[in-house]
Amino acid sequence: CTTIGTTAALVGLTITPPAGQYVYLSSFSVTVIPNATGSNSTAAYTSTNLTGSPVWLVGEFSNAAGLATVSTMQVNDVYPTGLKSQSAGTAVTLIPNATLASASVCPRATAWFGP
């Protein structure tokens, strides 16, 4: 990840196609890296301009001693035929709806453009 946010609300993705082209989302992954504070919280990555408006849930969890758990890839979805955007020439966004209390978040996506 070249951009890692210390709160989930800071790290969203925007995929902007050329005019007249659709976005085909081929993969989406989110890694959560808890800090030493440890906490329990969740966030949902919501989407705009994707057919079906998919949502992906991520969270951070501390162990019984209150120590942060190790980093985990919590979403690792692959769409071989692509999730097609609803409107040509319009960006697709993948944005978390809340911050995680004590974690860094690293989202990644791959996509292509086409008719």
KAVENCOR-V473241 format. One record per helix or strand. SS is the DSSP state (2 for helix, 1 for strand). FROM is the first residue (numbers start at 0). TO is the last residue. Records with the same first field share a line. If there is no record, write none. Layout:
SS=FROM-TO / FROM-TO
This chain:
1=4-4 / 12-14 / 21-33 / 40-47 / 49-49 / 54-59 / 61-61 / 67-67 / 71-84 / 91-95 / 102-113
2=7-9
